[in-house]
Structure formats: structure tokens, C-alpha cells
Amino acid sequence: MVQLNFFFIVHILASDALNSRHLLHITYKMYLSSLTIECLSLTFLVCYYGMYAADGVEKHWIKLIGK
């Protein structure tokens, strides 16, 4: 998860550099939005499994958001 979040931060910085040069195309914006959603999904799933491991109670809505 740390590697994915690091990857996400690097892409945010790269998109800022591309935007300053007016080279930020729609395909890269679509890629960046899918990467953002993937990072959020992974974060919700890690939270779900961490809470499930801690107390044994399933919280289905967190798992649903993660999927």
C-alpha cells in the first residue's frame, strides 16, 4: 500500500509539471483519476480487514466501498 501511495504522489507531481507546460492530455487525466480511485479502494479494504482482525465484527459497508 505504501508503494501505491508513493506511486500516486509521484504521478500528482508529474501531472503538475505537465499542466504547467500545457501537456496534460485527457488520457493522462483519465489514468490519474483511475489511480486515485484505486488508492482509495485499497485504503478502504485495508481499513476493513484491519478492523475485522481487531474485533471480529464485519462492517459490510466499508468492504462494499472498497470493492
VOPA-366514 format. One record per residue: residue in three letters; x, y, z of N, C-alpha, C in turn. Coordinates in pm, whole numbers, plus 50000, padded with zeros to 5 digits. Layout:
BEGIN
ALAXYZXYZXYZ ...
END
This chain:
BEGIN
MET500824988250000500005000050000500875012550000 VAL501985012050072502885023550077503455026249939 GLN503765015749866504305017549731503275023749639 LEU502025019749651500975025249566500725039849598 ASN500755043449727500575057449764501765065849719 PHE502975060349726504165067349675504025069549525 PHE503565059249456503345060049312502315070749280 PHE501295071749361500255081749344500825095849362 ILE501645097949462502235111149487503165115149373 VAL503935105749321504825108649209504005112849087 HIS502895106249063502065109848948501365123348965 ILE501045126849087500475140149112501515150849078 LEU502745148649120503805158249089504085158948939 ALA504055147548873504275147248727503145154248654 SER501915152448701500795159148635500855174148655 ASP501365178548768501535192948790502575198648694 ALA503655191248673504675195748577504125195948435 LEU503335185948399502725185648266501705196748248 ASN500975199648353499975210248345500625223948325 SER501775226048388502455238948372502965240848230 ARG503195230048159503645230748019502495229147920 HIS501285228147970500085226147887500155213147807 LEU500675202547871500785189447807499955178747880 LEU499085183147967498275173648044497065169647960 HIS497175158447892496125153947800495035146347874 ILE493925144347807492765137947868493055123347905 THR493895116547829494205102647862494985101747993 TYR495875111148016496625111048142495705114848258 LYS494745123748235493775127248338492925115248374 MET492535107448274491755095348300492575085148378 TYR493835083748343494735074648415494895079148560 LEU495065092048582495235097348716493975095548800 SER492805097148740491565095048814491375080348850 SER491745071348761491625057048794492625053048902 LEU493795059148901494785056549006494295061749140 THR493635073149141493075078749264492005069549321 ILE491135064749237490065055749282490655042549333 GLU491685037649268492325025249312492985027049450 CYS493625038449472494245041049603493185042049712 LEU492085048649684491005049549782490405035849811 SER490235027949708489695014549725490605006049813 LEU491885006749787492844999049866492855003750011 THR492735016750032492705022050168491485016950244 PHE490315016950180489125011950246489234997050277 LEU489794989250185489924974950212490914972050324 VAL491994979550332492954977750441492304981350574 CYS491524992050576490804995850699489804985050739 TYR489074979850641488084969450669488754957150730 TYR489804952150667490434939950717491164942350849 GLY491674954450870492284957550999491274957751112 MET490124963951088489074964251190488474950451212 TYR488354942751104487824929151116488784920251197 ALA490074922151176491064914351251491104918551397 ALA490834931251424490904936251562489734931651648 ASP488504932551594487364929451679486474918151626 GLY486694913451506485934902151453484544905651403 VAL484214918351399482894922751354483034928151212 GLU482224922651122482284927150983481494940050966 LYS482084949150896481404961550858481294961350706 HIS480154956250660479984953550517480044966150432 TRP479624977450486479614989750404481014994350369 ILE482004992050458483384995750427483944986550319 LYS483634973750329484084964250230483444967150095 LEU482174971050096481484974449972482094986749905 ILE482434996749984483085008649927484445004949870 GLY485154995949936486474991849890486454983849760 LYS485344977149736485274969349613484774978149503 
END
